Amino acid sequence: MDTLAVYLKSTYRQLKMYVWFVLMIILLGRTAELIVTSLTDSSGISRLSEANMLIILLPLIAIVLPLSYYRRIVHLGASRAQYFRGLHGVYAVWAATVALLNSLWILLQMHVFHNYSGTVDLVDAFHWNDFGFTGSFLYQTAFYLMAMALLSMLASGYSNPVGWLLSALILAAIPLGTAIPSLRVHVVSFFRTLLFNDSLLLGVSFNLLLYLLFAAGGWLFTRVRVH
């Protein structure tokens, strides 16, 4: 736990500019929205939940840390294995924190603030709240962790030809898969299993399986990194 706390503190120092920038953007955006809705008859306009906007932090963290934190921590004497374990520990904490805030916020909007109408919330859109508070938290954490591991793997392989090829293949997979009718059904089925799974156990397990796959890929890139 002490080691994880050290990693969290040092990575926050690396990320604090991005974290505060995102928070300021959310605050300014909501302030502008409040002014507009108070001066015009647009109170029923749809808007993204405030807590959902915090999700923007996760891809930033997953990309920035492999690109900038690696050299700093390795030059201080940490091994690649220590860096990698610490990195994914930090990912887990951030993913769980954002998942918890999202799960709490939707309850506050519905039962305390009573301003849920006109709000688009990903927890509701993906039906994660059908599993209750704990289920929603677990599904979100698994999905966020998987997505961060994917982005981290691609960022870790930025200087590796295999990494460039893998990034190109992943970027091309979705548009090609949706453009070809015979593949479209498989793409839809994949995302339905990933995001809209009717079974909490299967949904969380599938996301964690992908997380382990992407984490393994990230480790393969990390172990051969020289800068």
Secondary structure, DSSP 8 states (H G I E B T S, - for coil): -HHHHHHHHHHHHHHHHHHHHHHHHHHHHHHHHHHHHHHSS-TT--EE-HHHHGGGHHHHHHHHIIIIIHHHHHHTT--HHHHHHHHHHHHHHHHHHHHHHHHHHHHHIIIII---TTEE-HHHHTTGGGGHHHHHHHHHHHHHHHHHHHHHHHHHTTTSHHHHHHHHHHHHHHHHHHHSHHHHHHHHHHHHHHHS-S-HHHHHHHHHHHHHHHHHHHHHHHHT---
